[in-house]
Amino acid sequence: GKLPVSFLDELESLVREMHRRGVVHLDLRHRSNVLATASGHPVVIDFGSAICFDPNTLIGRLCVYLLGMIDRGALRKWRARLI
């Protein structure tokens, strides 16, 4: 079926919230790691490659920012794939 227009924005919000909490997924490019609920909301699964950092420290925030580029690149790939 078709995904709602809000799917990509919601996925981006999920990734932003994960990063805010210090979690970098690192494997969002694989289609099987991003699912949609019956109502069309994104669900991120398979955190086997994920890395967690303490977002309250400078080094933690820096690591999330740098490694988060991989997740943000995956979001760009999702946008290109679905638009």
PDB file with SEQRES, HELIX, SHEET and CRYST1 records, atoms N, CA, C and O in Angstrom:
SEQRES   1 A   83  GLY LYS LEU PRO VAL SER PHE LEU ASP GLU LEU GLU SER          
SEQRES   2 A   83  LEU VAL ARG GLU MET HIS ARG ARG GLY VAL VAL HIS LEU          
SEQRES   3 A   83  ASP LEU ARG HIS ARG SER ASN VAL LEU ALA THR ALA SER          
SEQRES   4 A   83  GLY HIS PRO VAL VAL ILE ASP PHE GLY SER ALA ILE CYS          
SEQRES   5 A   83  PHE ASP PRO ASN THR LEU ILE GLY ARG LEU CYS VAL TYR          
SEQRES   6 A   83  LEU LEU GLY MET ILE ASP ARG GLY ALA LEU ARG LYS TRP          
SEQRES   7 A   83  ARG ALA ARG LEU ILE                                          
HELIX    1 AA1 PHE A    7  ARG A   20  1                                  14    
HELIX    2 AA2 ARG A   31  ASN A   33  5                                   3    
HELIX    3 AA3 LEU A   58  LEU A   82  1                                  25    
SHEET    1 AA1 2 VAL A  23  VAL A  24  0                                        
SHEET    2 AA1 2 ILE A  51  CYS A  52 -1                                        
SHEET    1 AA2 2 VAL A  34  ALA A  36  0                                        
SHEET    2 AA2 2 PRO A  42  VAL A  44 -1                                        
CRYST1    1.000    1.000    1.000  90.00  90.00  90.00 P 1           1          
ATOM      1  N   GLY A   1       0.803  -1.181   0.000  1.00  0.00           N  
ATOM      2  CA  GLY A   1       0.000   0.000   0.000  1.00  0.00           C  
ATOM      3  C   GLY A   1       0.851   1.252   0.000  1.00  0.00           C  
ATOM      4  O   GLY A   1       2.077   1.196   0.098  1.00  0.00           O  
ATOM      5  N   LYS A   2       0.200   2.339  -0.108  1.00  0.00           N  
ATOM      6  CA  LYS A   2       0.875   3.644  -0.107  1.00  0.00           C  
ATOM      7  C   LYS A   2       1.102   4.126   1.313  1.00  0.00           C  
ATOM      8  O   LYS A   2       0.288   3.907   2.210  1.00  0.00           O  
ATOM      9  N   LEU A   3       2.229   4.785   1.488  1.00  0.00           N  
ATOM     10  CA  LEU A   3       2.537   5.388   2.789  1.00  0.00           C  
ATOM     11  C   LEU A   3       1.997   6.805   2.819  1.00  0.00           C  
ATOM     12  O   LEU A   3       1.956   7.478   1.789  1.00  0.00           O  
ATOM     13  N   PRO A   4       1.581   7.262   3.994  1.00  0.00           N  
ATOM     14  CA  PRO A   4       1.102   8.642   4.090  1.00  0.00           C  
ATOM     15  C   PRO A   4       2.248   9.629   3.876  1.00  0.00           C  
ATOM     16  O   PRO A   4       3.413   9.292   4.084  1.00  0.00           O  
ATOM     17  N   VAL A   5       1.916  10.818   3.470  1.00  0.00           N  
ATOM     18  CA  VAL A   5       2.904  11.863   3.222  1.00  0.00           C  
ATOM     19  C   VAL A   5       3.730  12.133   4.477  1.00  0.00           C  
ATOM     20  O   VAL A   5       4.903  12.492   4.374  1.00  0.00           O  
ATOM     21  N   SER A   6       3.146  11.970   5.637  1.00  0.00           N  
ATOM     22  CA  SER A   6       3.820  12.264   6.904  1.00  0.00           C  
ATOM     23  C   SER A   6       4.845  11.210   7.311  1.00  0.00           C  
ATOM     24  O   SER A   6       5.583  11.418   8.274  1.00  0.00           O  
ATOM     25  N   PHE A   7       4.910  10.073   6.594  1.00  0.00           N  
ATOM     26  CA  PHE A   7       5.788   8.966   6.974  1.00  0.00           C  
ATOM     27  C   PHE A   7       7.241   9.414   7.110  1.00  0.00           C  
ATOM     28  O   PHE A   7       7.884   9.122   8.118  1.00  0.00           O  
ATOM     29  N   LEU A   8       7.754  10.104   6.128  1.00  0.00           N  
ATOM     30  CA  LEU A   8       9.164  10.517   6.154  1.00  0.00           C  
ATOM     31  C   LEU A   8       9.451  11.526   7.257  1.00  0.00           C  
ATOM     32  O   LEU A   8      10.500  11.466   7.898  1.00  0.00           O  
ATOM     33  N   ASP A   9       8.526  12.449   7.479  1.00  0.00           N  
ATOM     34  CA  ASP A   9       8.710  13.417   8.560  1.00  0.00           C  
ATOM     35  C   ASP A   9       8.695  12.716   9.918  1.00  0.00           C  
ATOM     36  O   ASP A   9       9.471  13.064  10.808  1.00  0.00           O  
ATOM     37  N   GLU A  10       7.813  11.732  10.075  1.00  0.00           N  
ATOM     38  CA  GLU A  10       7.764  10.978  11.330  1.00  0.00           C  
ATOM     39  C   GLU A  10       9.034  10.150  11.518  1.00  0.00           C  
ATOM     40  O   GLU A  10       9.548  10.045  12.632  1.00  0.00           O  
ATOM     41  N   LEU A  11       9.538   9.567  10.439  1.00  0.00           N  
ATOM     42  CA  LEU A  11      10.779   8.798  10.523  1.00  0.00           C  
ATOM     43  C   LEU A  11      11.933   9.709  10.920  1.00  0.00           C  
ATOM     44  O   LEU A  11      12.767   9.340  11.748  1.00  0.00           O  
ATOM     45  N   GLU A  12      11.979  10.883  10.336  1.00  0.00           N  
ATOM     46  CA  GLU A  12      13.019  11.848  10.699  1.00  0.00           C  
ATOM     47  C   GLU A  12      12.905  12.249  12.170  1.00  0.00           C  
ATOM     48  O   GLU A  12      13.922  12.400  12.848  1.00  0.00           O  
ATOM     49  N   SER A  13      11.697  12.419  12.664  1.00  0.00           N  
ATOM     50  CA  SER A  13      11.488  12.748  14.077  1.00  0.00           C  
ATOM     51  C   SER A  13      11.962  11.615  14.981  1.00  0.00           C  
ATOM     52  O   SER A  13      12.562  11.861  16.027  1.00  0.00           O  
ATOM     53  N   LEU A  14      11.691  10.367  14.576  1.00  0.00           N  
ATOM     54  CA  LEU A  14      12.156   9.217  15.353  1.00  0.00           C  
ATOM     55  C   LEU A  14      13.679   9.197  15.443  1.00  0.00           C  
ATOM     56  O   LEU A  14      14.241   8.976  16.515  1.00  0.00           O  
ATOM     57  N   VAL A  15      14.333   9.427  14.324  1.00  0.00           N  
ATOM     58  CA  VAL A  15      15.801   9.420  14.299  1.00  0.00           C  
ATOM     59  C   VAL A  15      16.347  10.564  15.143  1.00  0.00           C  
ATOM     60  O   VAL A  15      17.312  10.385  15.887  1.00  0.00           O  
ATOM     61  N   ARG A  16      15.739  11.729  15.032  1.00  0.00           N  
ATOM     62  CA  ARG A  16      16.171  12.883  15.835  1.00  0.00           C  
ATOM     63  C   ARG A  16      16.028  12.585  17.328  1.00  0.00           C  
ATOM     64  O   ARG A  16      16.897  12.946  18.121  1.00  0.00           O  
ATOM     65  N   GLU A  17      14.938  11.929  17.707  1.00  0.00           N  
ATOM     66  CA  GLU A  17      14.721  11.583  19.118  1.00  0.00           C  
ATOM     67  C   GLU A  17      15.719  10.522  19.580  1.00  0.00           C  
ATOM     68  O   GLU A  17      16.214  10.594  20.705  1.00  0.00           O  
ATOM     69  N   MET A  18      16.020   9.548  18.736  1.00  0.00           N  
ATOM     70  CA  MET A  18      17.042   8.559  19.090  1.00  0.00           C  
ATOM     71  C   MET A  18      18.380   9.259  19.328  1.00  0.00           C  
ATOM     72  O   MET A  18      19.063   8.984  20.315  1.00  0.00           O  
ATOM     73  N   HIS A  19      18.744  10.150  18.436  1.00  0.00           N  
ATOM     74  CA  HIS A  19      20.014  10.875  18.575  1.00  0.00           C  
ATOM     75  C   HIS A  19      20.015  11.739  19.837  1.00  0.00           C  
ATOM     76  O   HIS A  19      21.027  11.829  20.532  1.00  0.00           O  
ATOM     77  N   ARG A  20      18.891  12.367  20.126  1.00  0.00           N  
ATOM     78  CA  ARG A  20      18.805  13.186  21.340  1.00  0.00           C  
ATOM     79  C   ARG A  20      19.064  12.341  22.587  1.00  0.00           C  
ATOM     80  O   ARG A  20      19.618  12.826  23.574  1.00  0.00           O  
ATOM     81  N   ARG A  21      18.660  11.084  22.528  1.00  0.00           N  
ATOM     82  CA  ARG A  21      18.856  10.179  23.664  1.00  0.00           C  
ATOM     83  C   ARG A  21      20.208   9.468  23.624  1.00  0.00           C  
ATOM     84  O   ARG A  21      20.519   8.671  24.510  1.00  0.00           O  
ATOM     85  N   GLY A  22      21.020   9.756  22.587  1.00  0.00           N  
ATOM     86  CA  GLY A  22      22.361   9.195  22.509  1.00  0.00           C  
ATOM     87  C   GLY A  22      22.468   7.899  21.735  1.00  0.00           C  
ATOM     88  O   GLY A  22      23.492   7.220  21.817  1.00  0.00           O  
ATOM     89  N   VAL A  23      21.443   7.537  20.986  1.00  0.00           N  
ATOM     90  CA  VAL A  23      21.437   6.277  20.234  1.00  0.00           C  
ATOM     91  C   VAL A  23      21.623   6.567  18.750  1.00  0.00           C  
ATOM     92  O   VAL A  23      20.912   7.387  18.169  1.00  0.00           O  
ATOM     93  N   VAL A  24      22.595   5.879  18.147  1.00  0.00           N  
ATOM     94  CA  VAL A  24      22.812   5.961  16.702  1.00  0.00           C  
ATOM     95  C   VAL A  24      22.547   4.568  16.138  1.00  0.00           C  
ATOM     96  O   VAL A  24      23.180   3.601  16.563  1.00  0.00           O  
ATOM     97  N   HIS A  25      21.630   4.453  15.196  1.00  0.00           N  
ATOM     98  CA  HIS A  25      21.197   3.149  14.686  1.00  0.00           C  
ATOM     99  C   HIS A  25      22.234   2.505  13.769  1.00  0.00           C  
ATOM    100  O   HIS A  25      22.561   1.330  13.933  1.00  0.00           O  
ATOM    101  N   LEU A  26      22.747   3.259  12.816  1.00  0.00           N  
ATOM    102  CA  LEU A  26      23.802   2.849  11.877  1.00  0.00           C  
ATOM    103  C   LEU A  26      23.356   1.878  10.792  1.00  0.00           C  
ATOM    104  O   LEU A  26      24.175   1.520   9.944  1.00  0.00           O  
ATOM    105  N   ASP A  27      22.110   1.435  10.772  1.00  0.00           N  
ATOM    106  CA  ASP A  27      21.687   0.459   9.773  1.00  0.00           C  
ATOM    107  C   ASP A  27      20.288   0.758   9.238  1.00  0.00           C  
ATOM    108  O   ASP A  27      19.509  -0.156   8.969  1.00  0.00           O  
ATOM    109  N   LEU A  28      19.983   2.033   9.089  1.00  0.00           N  
ATOM    110  CA  LEU A  28      18.654   2.417   8.619  1.00  0.00           C  
ATOM    111  C   LEU A  28      18.518   2.330   7.104  1.00  0.00           C  
ATOM    112  O   LEU A  28      17.407   2.430   6.584  1.00  0.00           O  
ATOM    113  N   ARG A  29      19.609   2.147   6.396  1.00  0.00           N  
ATOM    114  CA  ARG A  29      19.532   2.054   4.935  1.00  0.00           C  
ATOM    115  C   ARG A  29      18.800   0.798   4.476  1.00  0.00           C  
ATOM    116  O   ARG A  29      18.189   0.782   3.407  1.00  0.00           O  
ATOM    117  N   HIS A  30      18.864  -0.242   5.282  1.00  0.00           N  
ATOM    118  CA  HIS A  30      18.194  -1.483   4.890  1.00  0.00           C  
ATOM    119  C   HIS A  30      16.690  -1.361   5.066  1.00  0.00           C  
ATOM    120  O   HIS A  30      16.196  -1.008   6.137  1.00  0.00           O  
ATOM    121  N   ARG A  31      16.000  -1.652   4.030  1.00  0.00           N  
ATOM    122  CA  ARG A  31      14.541  -1.538   4.011  1.00  0.00           C  
ATOM    123  C   ARG A  31      13.892  -2.343   5.132  1.00  0.00           C  
ATOM    124  O   ARG A  31      12.852  -1.945   5.658  1.00  0.00           O  
ATOM    125  N   SER A  32      14.491  -3.460   5.498  1.00  0.00           N  
ATOM    126  CA  SER A  32      13.890  -4.331   6.509  1.00  0.00           C  
ATOM    127  C   SER A  32      13.974  -3.756   7.925  1.00  0.00           C  
ATOM    128  O   SER A  32      13.341  -4.289   8.836  1.00  0.00           O  
ATOM    129  N   ASN A  33      14.735  -2.691   8.127  1.00  0.00           N  
ATOM    130  CA  ASN A  33      14.872  -2.103   9.460  1.00  0.00           C  
ATOM    131  C   ASN A  33      13.912  -0.950   9.721  1.00  0.00           C  
ATOM    132  O   ASN A  33      13.839  -0.437  10.837  1.00  0.00           O  
ATOM    133  N   VAL A  34      13.184  -0.547   8.700  1.00  0.00           N  
ATOM    134  CA  VAL A  34      12.162   0.493   8.860  1.00  0.00           C  
ATOM    135  C   VAL A  34      10.854  -0.089   8.356  1.00  0.00           C  
ATOM    136  O   VAL A  34      10.701  -0.374   7.168  1.00  0.00           O  
ATOM    137  N   LEU A  35       9.927  -0.259   9.261  1.00  0.00           N  
ATOM    138  CA  LEU A  35       8.628  -0.825   8.932  1.00  0.00           C  
ATOM    139  C   LEU A  35       7.553   0.246   9.066  1.00  0.00           C  
ATOM    140  O   LEU A  35       7.814   1.347   9.551  1.00  0.00           O  
ATOM    141  N   ALA A  36       6.358  -0.086   8.637  1.00  0.00           N  
ATOM    142  CA  ALA A  36       5.215   0.817   8.795  1.00  0.00           C  
ATOM    143  C   ALA A  36       4.107   0.069   9.514  1.00  0.00           C  
ATOM    144  O   ALA A  36       3.834  -1.096   9.223  1.00  0.00           O  
ATOM    145  N   THR A  37       3.477   0.750  10.450  1.00  0.00           N  
ATOM    146  CA  THR A  37       2.325   0.162  11.135  1.00  0.00           C  
ATOM    147  C   THR A  37       1.154   0.105  10.153  1.00  0.00           C  
ATOM    148  O   THR A  37       1.234   0.634   9.044  1.00  0.00           O  
ATOM    149  N   ALA A  38       0.082  -0.535  10.567  1.00  0.00           N  
ATOM    150  CA  ALA A  38      -1.112  -0.618   9.721  1.00  0.00           C  
ATOM    151  C   ALA A  38      -1.666   0.759   9.396  1.00  0.00           C  
ATOM    152  O   ALA A  38      -2.288   0.957   8.353  1.00  0.00           O  
ATOM    153  N   SER A  39      -1.434   1.713  10.301  1.00  0.00           N  
ATOM    154  CA  SER A  39      -1.922   3.076  10.057  1.00  0.00           C  
ATOM    155  C   SER A  39      -0.868   3.957   9.376  1.00  0.00           C  
ATOM    156  O   SER A  39      -1.086   5.155   9.196  1.00  0.00           O  
ATOM    157  N   GLY A  40       0.273   3.366   8.997  1.00  0.00           N  
ATOM    158  CA  GLY A  40       1.253   4.113   8.217  1.00  0.00           C  
ATOM    159  C   GLY A  40       2.307   4.867   8.997  1.00  0.00           C  
ATOM    160  O   GLY A  40       2.977   5.733   8.435  1.00  0.00           O  
ATOM    161  N   HIS A  41       2.474   4.568  10.263  1.00  0.00           N  
ATOM    162  CA  HIS A  41       3.505   5.227  11.058  1.00  0.00           C  
ATOM    163  C   HIS A  41       4.793   4.401  11.005  1.00  0.00           C  
ATOM    164  O   HIS A  41       4.736   3.171  11.014  1.00  0.00           O  
ATOM    165  N   PRO A  42       5.958   5.067  10.951  1.00  0.00           N  
ATOM    166  CA  PRO A  42       7.208   4.322  10.877  1.00  0.00           C  
ATOM    167  C   PRO A  42       7.579   3.668  12.202  1.00  0.00           C  
ATOM    168  O   PRO A  42       7.291   4.187  13.280  1.00  0.00           O  
ATOM    169  N   VAL A  43       8.229   2.508  12.086  1.00  0.00           N  
ATOM    170  CA  VAL A  43       8.743   1.774  13.236  1.00  0.00           C  
ATOM    171  C   VAL A  43      10.175   1.365  12.882  1.00  0.00           C  
ATOM    172  O   VAL A  43      10.410   0.743  11.846  1.00  0.00           O  
ATOM    173  N   VAL A  44      11.121   1.715  13.739  1.00  0.00           N  
ATOM    174  CA  VAL A  44      12.517   1.348  13.528  1.00  0.00           C  
ATOM    175  C   VAL A  44      12.808   0.102  14.358  1.00  0.00           C  
ATOM    176  O   VAL A  44      12.498   0.054  15.549  1.00  0.00           O  
ATOM    177  N   ILE A  45      13.407  -0.911  13.717  1.00  0.00           N  
ATOM    178  CA  ILE A  45      13.727  -2.152  14.410  1.00  0.00           C  
ATOM    179  C   ILE A  45      15.195  -2.516  14.195  1.00  0.00           C  
ATOM    180  O   ILE A  45      15.917  -1.816  13.486  1.00  0.00           O  
ATOM    181  N   ASP A  46      15.623  -3.597  14.800  1.00  0.00           N  
ATOM    182  CA  ASP A  46      16.957  -4.183  14.655  1.00  0.00           C  
ATOM    183  C   ASP A  46      18.060  -3.208  15.071  1.00  0.00           C  
ATOM    184  O   ASP A  46      18.722  -2.593  14.235  1.00  0.00           O  
ATOM    185  N   PHE A  47      18.230  -3.090  16.358  1.00  0.00           N  
ATOM    186  CA  PHE A  47      19.250  -2.209  16.912  1.00  0.00           C  
ATOM    187  C   PHE A  47      20.560  -2.949  17.180  1.00  0.00           C  
ATOM    188  O   PHE A  47      21.358  -2.529  18.017  1.00  0.00           O  
ATOM    189  N   GLY A  48      20.777  -4.068  16.455  1.00  0.00           N  
ATOM    190  CA  GLY A  48      21.974  -4.862  16.653  1.00  0.00           C  
ATOM    191  C   GLY A  48      23.260  -4.116  16.330  1.00  0.00           C  
ATOM    192  O   GLY A  48      24.301  -4.399  16.921  1.00  0.00           O  
ATOM    193  N   SER A  49      23.204  -3.173  15.408  1.00  0.00           N  
ATOM    194  CA  SER A  49      24.382  -2.381  15.026  1.00  0.00           C  
ATOM    195  C   SER A  49      24.443  -1.043  15.751  1.00  0.00           C  
ATOM    196  O   SER A  49      25.407  -0.293  15.596  1.00  0.00           O  
ATOM    197  N   ALA A  50      23.433  -0.747  16.528  1.00  0.00           N  
ATOM    198  CA  ALA A  50      23.344   0.566  17.181  1.00  0.00           C  
ATOM    199  C   ALA A  50      24.426   0.745  18.240  1.00  0.00           C  
ATOM    200  O   ALA A  50      24.909  -0.212  18.845  1.00  0.00           O  
ATOM    201  N   ILE A  51      24.779   1.998  18.434  1.00  0.00           N  
ATOM    202  CA  ILE A  51      25.734   2.374  19.477  1.00  0.00           C  
ATOM    203  C   ILE A  51      25.067   3.437  20.341  1.00  0.00           C  
ATOM    204  O   ILE A  51      24.403   4.341  19.834  1.00  0.00           O  
ATOM    205  N   CYS A  52      25.252   3.316  21.646  1.00  0.00           N  
ATOM    206  CA  CYS A  52      24.685   4.275  22.590  1.00  0.00           C  
ATOM    207  C   CYS A  52      25.800   5.087  23.233  1.00  0.00           C  
ATOM    208  O   CYS A  52      26.844   4.554  23.607  1.00  0.00           O  
ATOM    209  N   PHE A  53      25.559   6.373  23.350  1.00  0.00           N  
ATOM    210  CA  PHE A  53      26.494   7.296  23.985  1.00  0.00           C  
ATOM    211  C   PHE A  53      25.755   8.079  25.058  1.00  0.00           C  
ATOM    212  O   PHE A  53      24.527   8.159  25.044  1.00  0.00           O  
ATOM    213  N   ASP A  54      26.498   8.648  25.973  1.00  0.00           N  
ATOM    214  CA  ASP A  54      25.901   9.505  26.996  1.00  0.00           C  
ATOM    215  C   ASP A  54      25.691  10.885  26.383  1.00  0.00           C  
ATOM    216  O   ASP A  54      26.665  11.598  26.139  1.00  0.00           O  
ATOM    217  N   PRO A  55      24.436  11.280  26.128  1.00  0.00           N  
ATOM    218  CA  PRO A  55      24.179  12.563  25.492  1.00  0.00           C  
ATOM    219  C   PRO A  55      24.434  13.758  26.413  1.00  0.00           C  
ATOM    220  O   PRO A  55      24.336  14.909  25.987  1.00  0.00           O  
ATOM    221  N   ASN A  56      24.760  13.479  27.673  1.00  0.00           N  
ATOM    222  CA  ASN A  56      25.024  14.565  28.617  1.00  0.00           C  
ATOM    223  C   ASN A  56      26.492  14.972  28.634  1.00  0.00           C  
ATOM    224  O   ASN A  56      26.876  15.892  29.356  1.00  0.00           O  
ATOM    225  N   THR A  57      27.313  14.286  27.839  1.00  0.00           N  
ATOM    226  CA  THR A  57      28.735  14.636  27.791  1.00  0.00           C  
ATOM    227  C   THR A  57      29.075  15.195  26.411  1.00  0.00           C  
ATOM    228  O   THR A  57      28.412  14.891  25.420  1.00  0.00           O  
ATOM    229  N   LEU A  58      30.105  16.004  26.370  1.00  0.00           N  
ATOM    230  CA  LEU A  58      30.539  16.598  25.109  1.00  0.00           C  
ATOM    231  C   LEU A  58      30.968  15.520  24.122  1.00  0.00           C  
ATOM    232  O   LEU A  58      30.595  15.570  22.950  1.00  0.00           O  
ATOM    233  N   ILE A  59      31.744  14.553  24.582  1.00  0.00           N  
ATOM    234  CA  ILE A  59      32.211  13.500  23.689  1.00  0.00           C  
ATOM    235  C   ILE A  59      31.043  12.648  23.194  1.00  0.00           C  
ATOM    236  O   ILE A  59      31.039  12.215  22.041  1.00  0.00           O  
ATOM    237  N   GLY A  60      30.066  12.408  24.046  1.00  0.00           N  
ATOM    238  CA  GLY A  60      28.880  11.654  23.639  1.00  0.00           C  
ATOM    239  C   GLY A  60      28.115  12.373  22.547  1.00  0.00           C  
ATOM    240  O   GLY A  60      27.723  11.767  21.550  1.00  0.00           O  
ATOM    241  N   ARG A  61      27.900  13.674  22.738  1.00  0.00           N  
ATOM    242  CA  ARG A  61      27.180  14.461  21.733  1.00  0.00           C  
ATOM    243  C   ARG A  61      27.963  14.529  20.427  1.00  0.00           C  
ATOM    244  O   ARG A  61      27.376  14.476  19.346  1.00  0.00           O  
ATOM    245  N   LEU A  62      29.281  14.647  20.523  1.00  0.00           N  
ATOM    246  CA  LEU A  62      30.118  14.691  19.330  1.00  0.00           C  
ATOM    247  C   LEU A  62      30.040  13.370  18.564  1.00  0.00           C  
ATOM    248  O   LEU A  62      29.905  13.365  17.340  1.00  0.00           O  
ATOM    249  N   CYS A  63      30.126  12.260  19.282  1.00  0.00           N  
ATOM    250  CA  CYS A  63      30.028  10.947  18.641  1.00  0.00           C  
ATOM    251  C   CYS A  63      28.668  10.747  17.982  1.00  0.00           C  
ATOM    252  O   CYS A  63      28.588  10.221  16.872  1.00  0.00           O  
ATOM    253  N   VAL A  64      27.613  11.157  18.650  1.00  0.00           N  
ATOM    254  CA  VAL A  64      26.270  11.037  18.071  1.00  0.00           C  
ATOM    255  C   VAL A  64      26.177  11.895  16.816  1.00  0.00           C  
ATOM    256  O   VAL A  64      25.614  11.467  15.807  1.00  0.00           O  
ATOM    257  N   TYR A  65      26.724  13.097  16.876  1.00  0.00           N  
ATOM    258  CA  TYR A  65      26.675  13.975  15.706  1.00  0.00           C  
ATOM    259  C   TYR A  65      27.424  13.344  14.532  1.00  0.00           C  
ATOM    260  O   TYR A  65      26.899  13.265  13.422  1.00  0.00           O  
ATOM    261  N   LEU A  66      28.650  12.897  14.786  1.00  0.00           N  
ATOM    262  CA  LEU A  66      29.477  12.356  13.699  1.00  0.00           C  
ATOM    263  C   LEU A  66      28.919  11.043  13.155  1.00  0.00           C  
ATOM    264  O   LEU A  66      28.755  10.900  11.943  1.00  0.00           O  
ATOM    265  N   LEU A  67      28.627  10.092  14.023  1.00  0.00           N  
ATOM    266  CA  LEU A  67      28.082   8.817  13.554  1.00  0.00           C  
ATOM    267  C   LEU A  67      26.639   8.964  13.078  1.00  0.00           C  
ATOM    268  O   LEU A  67      26.158   8.177  12.263  1.00  0.00           O  
ATOM    269  N   GLY A  68      25.963   9.974  13.596  1.00  0.00           N  
ATOM    270  CA  GLY A  68      24.596  10.239  13.158  1.00  0.00           C  
ATOM    271  C   GLY A  68      24.511  10.621  11.696  1.00  0.00           C  
ATOM    272  O   GLY A  68      23.435  10.566  11.100  1.00  0.00           O  
ATOM    273  N   MET A  69      25.650  11.012  11.104  1.00  0.00           N  
ATOM    274  CA  MET A  69      25.663  11.311   9.669  1.00  0.00           C  
ATOM    275  C   MET A  69      25.238  10.089   8.862  1.00  0.00           C  
ATOM    276  O   MET A  69      24.634  10.222   7.797  1.00  0.00           O  
ATOM    277  N   ILE A  70      25.551   8.909   9.364  1.00  0.00           N  
ATOM    278  CA  ILE A  70      25.148   7.670   8.683  1.00  0.00           C  
ATOM    279  C   ILE A  70      23.624   7.548   8.700  1.00  0.00           C  
ATOM    280  O   ILE A  70      23.011   7.224   7.683  1.00  0.00           O  
ATOM    281  N   ASP A  71      23.023   7.807   9.847  1.00  0.00           N  
ATOM    282  CA  ASP A  71      21.560   7.753   9.942  1.00  0.00           C  
ATOM    283  C   ASP A  71      20.916   8.842   9.082  1.00  0.00           C  
ATOM    284  O   ASP A  71      19.921   8.592   8.402  1.00  0.00           O  
ATOM    285  N   ARG A  72      21.479  10.039   9.113  1.00  0.00           N  
ATOM    286  CA  ARG A  72      20.914  11.132   8.313  1.00  0.00           C  
ATOM    287  C   ARG A  72      21.059  10.847   6.817  1.00  0.00           C  
ATOM    288  O   ARG A  72      20.186  11.207   6.027  1.00  0.00           O  
ATOM    289  N   GLY A  73      22.152  10.206   6.431  1.00  0.00           N  
ATOM    290  CA  GLY A  73      22.310   9.791   5.039  1.00  0.00           C  
ATOM    291  C   GLY A  73      21.255   8.773   4.645  1.00  0.00           C  
ATOM    292  O   GLY A  73      20.738   8.804   3.528  1.00  0.00           O  
ATOM    293  N   ALA A  74      20.938   7.872   5.561  1.00  0.00           N  
ATOM    294  CA  ALA A  74      19.889   6.886   5.302  1.00  0.00           C  
ATOM    295  C   ALA A  74      18.535   7.568   5.124  1.00  0.00           C  
ATOM    296  O   ALA A  74      17.732   7.153   4.289  1.00  0.00           O  
ATOM    297  N   LEU A  75      18.283   8.621   5.914  1.00  0.00           N  
ATOM    298  CA  LEU A  75      17.030   9.364   5.752  1.00  0.00           C  
ATOM    299  C   LEU A  75      16.955   9.988   4.369  1.00  0.00           C  
ATOM    300  O   LEU A  75      15.889   9.998   3.753  1.00  0.00           O  
ATOM    301  N   ARG A  76      18.075  10.513   3.871  1.00  0.00           N  
ATOM    302  CA  ARG A  76      18.091  11.078   2.520  1.00  0.00           C  
ATOM    303  C   ARG A  76      17.782   9.984   1.493  1.00  0.00           C  
ATOM    304  O   ARG A  76      17.065  10.220   0.521  1.00  0.00           O  
ATOM    305  N   LYS A  77      18.324   8.802   1.714  1.00  0.00           N  
ATOM    306  CA  LYS A  77      18.062   7.685   0.809  1.00  0.00           C  
ATOM    307  C   LYS A  77      16.577   7.318   0.830  1.00  0.00           C  
ATOM    308  O   LYS A  77      15.982   7.071  -0.219  1.00  0.00           O  
ATOM    309  N   TRP A  78      15.980   7.283   2.023  1.00  0.00           N  
ATOM    310  CA  TRP A  78      14.555   6.992   2.132  1.00  0.00           C  
ATOM    311  C   TRP A  78      13.725   8.043   1.397  1.00  0.00           C  
ATOM    312  O   TRP A  78      12.765   7.713   0.701  1.00  0.00           O  
ATOM    313  N   ARG A  79      14.105   9.308   1.558  1.00  0.00           N  
ATOM    314  CA  ARG A  79      13.369  10.387   0.861  1.00  0.00           C  
ATOM    315  C   ARG A  79      13.446  10.193  -0.654  1.00  0.00           C  
ATOM    316  O   ARG A  79      12.439  10.303  -1.354  1.00  0.00           O  
ATOM    317  N   ALA A  80      14.654   9.902  -1.153  1.00  0.00           N  
ATOM    318  CA  ALA A  80      14.819   9.714  -2.597  1.00  0.00           C  
ATOM    319  C   ALA A  80      14.036   8.497  -3.082  1.00  0.00           C  
ATOM    320  O   ALA A  80      13.497   8.507  -4.189  1.00  0.00           O  
ATOM    321  N   ARG A  81      13.974   7.472  -2.277  1.00  0.00           N  
ATOM    322  CA  ARG A  81      13.299   6.238  -2.654  1.00  0.00           C  
ATOM    323  C   ARG A  81      11.782   6.420  -2.673  1.00  0.00           C  
ATOM    324  O   ARG A  81      11.104   5.852  -3.528  1.00  0.00           O  
ATOM    325  N   LEU A  82      11.247   7.205  -1.742  1.00  0.00           N  
ATOM    326  CA  LEU A  82       9.797   7.292  -1.599  1.00  0.00           C  
ATOM    327  C   LEU A  82       9.150   8.494  -2.283  1.00  0.00           C  
ATOM    328  O   LEU A  82       7.929   8.557  -2.425  1.00  0.00           O  
ATOM    329  N   ILE A  83       9.972   9.433  -2.698  1.00  0.00           N  
ATOM    330  CA  ILE A  83       9.367  10.639  -3.330  1.00  0.00           C  
ATOM    331  C   ILE A  83       9.432  10.501  -4.836  1.00  0.00           C  
ATOM    332  O   ILE A  83       8.984  11.393  -5.557  1.00  0.00           O  
TER     333      ILE A  83                                                      
END                                                                             
